[in-house]
């Protein structure tokens, strides 16, 4: 279904292509199909309209946000703001200015607040207008400008955004003084840490749209912000900053507030809170996102059944290290067998360490209780009644370094109380455990009756 567009007057616009006759532009727009059914606003691009380095024999359906994910061919580039205006249901001249001059300013901000963030907020804000009687053009301007003040720093960015809006001569040509003030106040009120409720429905909608509660996106943006603003931090520091921010803002009792009951943010917030409560799941997500954002070659993830052959190879290599260093009594008779490892994997306890996609390490992380730890001889466990996690079956290739550090950092992010045991003849492991802050606690006996030395680190 096509929208109704009226008027064919000539008008000027700073975007290339908009100096042409508007009637010609509307004719060119006929090559695009618009679908507004069920509040879904999307446009069908014929294949020839975009240039993304691939073939253009088939078109595709795109939302407003997607318009900027493809490269337009020169003959159609000037139509992009008009297509955006049609999808959003806003004034074409305003869209021309916002899409050409306002949103591109986000390109200089941190990675969590680039143009895609502004367009996400715009799209989500305007989607909420189906529930409220608001001026779409005012809401569009407020959503597009809400974070412009980041040029002055994060702490005052909401206030600076309001100042920028009030001082924008082009925006003042579209809106009355009262409307400009409402738009500016909406930008000032959007901040999640604000102590008071937004002063207008425009502020409430922009604030709600800015929440963008998609759990993985929020965690990724948290990592991105830390990397941009705290480059001095090592991975451990970024993890600590990430979890502190997520708890402060999104966990139960956090400062984030939701203002629009019709939004789907409430359900997604509960999903995010579930991830925050599950430190194991959160750390796995952090590992992946941190590796993607930094290009770090090392990644820890849960092992899959199809990893078994590679895991067995790593385990064989670790067994060879033991034998080469005089440890003849550990991992004998084919232990850990394929069945043991598959048990780890099937329970979700098995993890692999990858460097640039190649598996270089393996370990199992298990929640308490560990039956073999029920009795300890010649010593005691620290904080004996406190829940803990156990690390078993650490293995790596001899030429790969730092695996134990990576494994123990991961495990301690899941639980600050880690227990582990090793063979008396495993001098390498004993040395490295003490090096990483583990304390010898005594002797435990496996279910087989074999003796092991027990270690623990409590953070």
Protein Blocks (a to p, Z undefined) as FASTA:
>chain_A
ZZddehjddcddfbghilpcfklmmmmmmmpccdfehhiacddddfklpcehiackbgcd
ddfklmmmpccdfklmmmmmmmmmmmnopafklmmmmmmmmmmmmmmmcfklcfklmmmm
mmmmmmmmmmpccdfklmmmmmmmmmmmmmnojklmmmmmmmmmmmmmklmmmpcfklmm
mmmmmmmmmpmklmbdcfbfklmmmmmmmnopafklmmmmmmmmmmmmmmmbcfklmmmm
mmmmmmmmmmghiabdcfblkbcklmmmmmmmmmmmmmmlmmmmmmmmmmmmnopabdcd
dddfklmmmmmmmmmmmmmmmmmnopakgopehiacfklmmmmmmnopaccddeehiafb
dcdddddddfklmpcghiacehklbccdddehiacdfkbghklmmmmmmmmmmpmcdcdd
ddfklmmlmmmmmmnopacfbdcddfkopacddddddZZ
